[in-house]
Amino acid sequence: MNGSPVVAFQGEHGAYSEEAIRQHFGAHADTLPCHAFEDIFAAVEKGRADYGAVPVENSVAGSINKAYDLLLERDLKVWGEIFLRVRHNLLAMPGTSIEDIHTVRSHPQALAQCERFLNRHGWRAAPWYDTAGSAKELAAEPAEGVAVIASRLAAEIYGLNILAPGIEDLTFNFTRFFVIGRGDPPYAENAKTSLVFSAPHTPGALVACLNEFASRNINLTKLESRPRRNRPWHYVFYLDFEGHWQDEGPREALVALLARAAFVKLLGSYPAASMPAITNGAQAELLQI
């Protein structure tokens, strides 16, 4: 992707979503903060942004249901994916030492992901609306003995010091983002495809749908069910597979799926992102879980 596109994201400047945008588009991408996920989609649909970056799942917390619901309801397509290694940092005003801290503010999920570190120091955890937002407010209204958990980017933007880097309890902490845009992205060789479908309420219907991929040796990388919000006790299935929908095998599988499923919506075929390497420390940590 060339030039300096405008990319919408949810949160304040310095959010992990903005880190993901810089990782994918480069440090000079223009970013547009949005209040809610719906605002990201609206910004792209109305042309205020070229793309949006939407978190869809976290390796620790699981899928982000709101994002998947919007992908089903709206007409934007997935143009790419990003895997961001989430590194939580303890930030404070310049001149504050770690011995001065008694309260730590951040988004509840960030606080939960750093619980061991906080408990080890005996600090009070204060839930805040946003990680970057907690950094922004501390910089605007300094409070004695208060620190925040946020990104390194937030420290740079708001002039805070990093008292302790990488304080998350689990070092194997990644968030997957979708890059969303208008229309279809260009064809990519090393592609991944995302779609959503529902199966009829008949015995073996779901297995029959999935067999259309297995019989063509197509590898599924994600399968997850979500309730249909307009039909109680009916479900849709979000599915990712390796390959582009225009390739022969995937194209045949999709045609067969259309004949078996109650409905199918193609979310997009896009360049597959490489998963960042797992460090030795993270590998050792996983063996202990």
C-alpha positions as CSV (number, residue, x, y, z in Angstrom):
1,M,0.0,0.0,0.0
2,N,1.6,3.2,-1.2
3,G,1.4,6.8,0.0
4,S,0.2,8.0,3.4
5,P,-3.3,6.6,3.8
6,V,-5.7,7.8,6.5
7,V,-6.4,4.9,8.8
8,A,-9.2,5.0,11.4
9,F,-8.9,3.3,14.8
10,Q,-10.8,3.1,18.1
11,G,-9.3,4.9,21.0
12,E,-7.0,7.8,21.8
13,H,-3.7,8.5,20.1
14,G,-1.1,6.1,21.5
15,A,-3.6,3.1,21.5
16,Y,-2.3,-0.3,20.7
17,S,-4.4,-0.1,17.5
18,E,-2.3,2.9,16.4
19,E,0.8,0.8,17.1
20,A,-0.6,-1.9,14.8
21,I,-1.3,0.7,12.1
22,R,2.3,2.0,12.2
23,Q,3.6,-1.6,12.1
24,H,1.5,-2.3,8.9
25,F,1.5,1.0,7.1
26,G,4.7,2.6,8.3
27,A,5.4,5.3,10.8
28,H,4.1,8.1,8.6
29,A,0.6,6.8,8.2
30,D,-2.1,9.4,9.1
31,T,-4.4,8.1,11.8
32,L,-8.0,9.0,12.7
33,P,-9.1,8.3,16.3
34,C,-12.7,7.1,16.7
35,H,-14.9,6.8,19.7
36,A,-16.4,3.4,18.9
37,F,-16.0,0.5,16.5
38,E,-19.1,1.7,14.6
39,D,-17.3,5.0,14.0
40,I,-14.4,3.3,12.3
41,F,-16.7,1.6,9.8
42,A,-18.6,4.9,9.2
43,A,-15.3,6.8,8.7
44,V,-14.3,4.4,6.0
45,E,-17.7,4.2,4.4
46,K,-18.0,7.9,4.1
47,G,-14.5,8.5,2.8
48,R,-13.1,10.2,5.9
49,A,-10.6,7.4,6.1
50,D,-9.0,5.2,3.5
51,Y,-8.9,2.2,5.8
52,G,-9.8,1.1,9.3
53,A,-7.9,-1.1,11.8
54,V,-10.2,-3.2,13.9
55,P,-9.0,-5.7,16.6
56,V,-10.8,-9.0,16.0
57,E,-9.1,-11.4,18.5
58,N,-6.5,-11.6,21.3
59,S,-4.4,-14.6,22.0
60,V,-5.2,-14.3,25.7
61,A,-8.7,-12.9,25.8
62,G,-10.2,-14.5,22.7
63,S,-12.4,-13.0,19.9
64,I,-13.8,-9.5,20.0
65,N,-17.5,-10.1,19.2
66,K,-18.4,-6.5,18.4
67,A,-15.9,-6.4,15.5
68,Y,-17.3,-9.6,14.0
69,D,-20.9,-8.5,14.3
70,L,-20.0,-5.3,12.4
71,L,-18.2,-7.3,9.7
72,L,-21.4,-9.3,9.2
73,E,-23.7,-6.2,9.2
74,R,-21.7,-3.8,7.1
75,D,-20.4,-4.0,3.5
76,L,-16.7,-3.2,4.0
77,K,-14.1,-5.9,3.0
78,V,-11.0,-7.2,4.8
79,W,-7.9,-5.8,3.0
80,G,-5.3,-7.3,5.4
81,E,-4.4,-8.6,8.8
82,I,-1.9,-7.5,11.4
83,F,-0.5,-9.5,14.3
84,L,0.7,-7.1,17.1
85,R,2.8,-8.2,20.0
86,V,1.2,-6.5,22.9
87,R,3.7,-5.1,25.4
88,H,2.3,-3.3,28.4
89,N,4.5,-0.7,30.1
90,L,4.2,1.2,33.4
91,L,4.3,4.9,32.6
92,A,4.5,7.9,35.0
93,M,5.2,11.6,35.0
94,P,8.9,12.6,34.7
95,G,10.5,12.7,38.1
96,T,8.3,9.9,39.5
97,S,10.1,6.8,40.8
98,I,8.6,3.4,41.1
99,E,8.7,3.7,44.9
100,D,6.3,6.7,44.7
101,I,3.5,4.7,43.0
102,H,0.4,3.6,44.9
103,T,-2.3,3.6,42.2
104,V,-2.2,2.3,38.6
105,R,-4.8,3.3,36.0
106,S,-5.6,1.6,32.8
107,H,-8.3,-0.3,30.8
108,P,-9.7,-3.2,32.8
109,Q,-8.3,-5.7,30.3
110,A,-4.8,-4.3,30.6
111,L,-5.0,-4.3,34.4
112,A,-6.1,-7.9,34.3
113,Q,-3.2,-8.8,32.0
114,C,-0.7,-7.3,34.5
115,E,-2.3,-8.6,37.6
116,R,0.7,-10.5,38.9
117,F,3.0,-7.4,38.5
118,L,0.5,-5.1,40.3
119,N,-0.1,-7.6,43.2
120,R,3.6,-8.1,43.7
121,H,3.9,-4.4,44.4
122,G,0.7,-4.0,46.3
123,W,-0.7,-1.2,44.2
124,R,-4.3,-0.3,43.8
125,A,-5.7,-1.0,40.3
126,A,-8.0,1.8,39.0
127,P,-10.0,0.9,35.9
128,W,-10.0,3.6,33.2
129,Y,-11.8,3.8,29.9
130,D,-8.8,3.3,27.7
131,T,-5.1,2.5,27.9
132,A,-3.9,5.5,25.9
133,G,-6.7,7.6,27.5
134,S,-5.2,7.0,30.9
135,A,-1.8,8.2,29.7
136,K,-3.4,11.3,28.1
137,E,-5.3,12.3,31.2
138,L,-2.3,11.7,33.5
139,A,-0.2,14.0,31.3
140,A,-2.9,16.6,31.3
141,E,-3.7,16.4,35.0
142,P,-0.7,14.9,36.9
143,A,-1.5,13.1,40.1
144,E,1.0,12.2,42.8
145,G,1.8,8.5,43.1
146,V,-0.3,7.5,40.0
147,A,1.0,5.5,37.1
148,V,-0.7,4.1,34.0
149,I,-0.4,1.0,31.9
150,A,-0.1,1.8,28.2
151,S,2.0,1.4,25.1
152,R,5.5,2.8,24.4
153,L,3.9,4.9,21.7
154,A,1.6,6.6,24.3
155,A,4.7,7.4,26.4
156,E,6.3,9.1,23.4
157,I,3.1,11.1,22.5
158,Y,2.3,12.3,26.0
159,G,5.8,12.8,27.4
160,L,5.7,10.1,30.1
161,N,8.5,8.0,31.4
162,I,8.6,4.2,31.2
163,L,9.2,3.0,34.7
164,A,9.0,-0.7,33.8
165,P,8.6,-2.2,30.3
166,G,7.0,-5.4,29.4
167,I,5.0,-5.9,32.7
168,E,2.3,-8.2,31.2
169,D,1.9,-11.5,33.0
170,L,1.9,-13.6,29.8
171,T,4.6,-12.6,27.3
172,F,2.7,-14.6,24.6
173,N,0.2,-11.8,24.1
174,F,-0.8,-10.9,20.6
175,T,-3.8,-9.1,19.1
176,R,-4.9,-9.8,15.5
177,F,-6.3,-6.8,13.6
178,F,-8.3,-6.7,10.3
179,V,-7.5,-3.8,7.9
180,I,-10.9,-2.9,6.4
181,G,-11.6,-0.9,3.3
182,R,-14.1,-0.2,0.5
183,G,-14.3,-2.7,-2.4
184,D,-12.1,-5.7,-2.9
185,P,-8.3,-5.7,-2.3
186,P,-5.9,-6.7,-5.1
187,Y,-5.2,-10.4,-5.7
188,A,-2.5,-11.8,-3.3
189,E,-0.6,-15.0,-3.8
190,N,0.0,-15.8,-0.1
191,A,-3.6,-15.1,0.8
192,K,-6.1,-15.9,3.6
193,T,-9.8,-15.8,3.2
194,S,-12.4,-14.9,5.8
195,L,-16.2,-15.6,5.5
196,V,-19.3,-16.1,7.6
197,F,-22.0,-18.6,6.9
198,S,-24.9,-20.4,8.6
199,A,-25.9,-24.0,8.2
200,P,-29.5,-25.4,7.9
201,H,-30.9,-27.0,11.1
202,T,-30.6,-30.5,9.8
203,P,-28.4,-33.4,11.0
204,G,-24.9,-33.3,9.5
205,A,-25.4,-29.9,7.8
206,L,-22.4,-28.3,9.4
207,V,-20.2,-31.3,8.8
208,A,-21.3,-31.3,5.1
209,C,-20.4,-27.6,4.8
210,L,-16.9,-28.1,6.3
211,N,-16.3,-31.2,4.2
212,E,-16.4,-29.0,1.1
213,F,-13.0,-27.6,2.3
214,A,-11.6,-30.8,3.7
215,S,-12.3,-32.7,0.5
216,R,-10.2,-30.1,-1.4
217,N,-7.3,-30.2,1.1
218,I,-8.0,-26.6,2.1
219,N,-6.7,-25.8,5.6
220,L,-9.0,-23.9,8.0
221,T,-7.3,-21.6,10.4
222,K,-10.3,-20.4,12.4
223,L,-13.8,-21.6,13.0
224,E,-16.0,-19.9,15.6
225,S,-19.8,-19.7,16.2
226,R,-21.7,-16.6,17.1
227,P,-25.5,-16.2,17.9
228,R,-27.6,-14.7,15.2
229,R,-29.0,-11.6,16.8
230,N,-32.2,-11.6,14.8
231,R,-32.9,-15.4,15.3
232,P,-32.6,-16.7,18.9
233,W,-30.8,-20.1,19.2
234,H,-29.6,-19.9,15.6
235,Y,-25.9,-19.4,14.9
236,V,-23.5,-18.2,12.3
237,F,-20.0,-19.5,11.8
238,Y,-16.9,-17.3,11.1
239,L,-14.3,-19.2,9.2
240,D,-10.8,-18.4,7.9
241,F,-9.0,-20.6,5.4
242,E,-5.6,-20.6,3.6
243,G,-5.9,-19.4,0.0
244,H,-7.6,-16.8,-2.2
245,W,-11.3,-17.3,-3.1
246,Q,-10.3,-16.9,-6.8
247,D,-8.0,-19.9,-6.7
248,E,-9.4,-23.1,-8.2
249,G,-9.8,-25.2,-5.0
250,P,-11.2,-22.4,-2.8
251,R,-13.5,-21.2,-5.6
252,E,-15.0,-24.7,-6.0
253,A,-15.4,-25.0,-2.3
254,L,-17.3,-21.7,-2.1
255,V,-19.6,-22.7,-4.9
256,A,-20.4,-26.0,-3.1
257,L,-20.8,-24.2,0.2
258,L,-23.3,-21.8,-1.4
259,A,-25.4,-24.9,-2.3
260,R,-25.3,-26.3,1.2
261,A,-25.4,-23.3,3.6
262,A,-28.4,-21.2,4.5
263,F,-26.3,-18.1,3.7
264,V,-22.7,-17.2,3.0
265,K,-21.0,-13.8,3.1
266,L,-17.4,-13.4,1.9
267,L,-15.6,-11.0,4.2
268,G,-12.5,-10.8,2.0
269,S,-9.3,-12.5,0.6
270,Y,-6.2,-10.6,1.7
271,P,-2.5,-11.0,2.2
272,A,-1.8,-13.3,5.1
273,A,0.3,-11.7,7.8
274,S,3.4,-13.5,9.3
275,M,3.1,-14.3,13.0
276,P,6.0,-12.7,14.9
277,A,8.5,-15.2,16.3
278,I,7.9,-16.6,19.7
279,T,10.8,-15.7,22.0
280,N,12.6,-18.3,24.1
281,G,11.0,-16.7,27.2
282,A,7.5,-17.0,25.8
283,Q,8.2,-20.7,24.8
284,A,9.3,-21.5,28.3
285,E,6.3,-19.7,29.8
286,L,3.8,-21.7,27.6
287,L,5.3,-25.0,28.8
288,Q,4.5,-24.0,32.4
289,I,0.8,-23.2,31.7
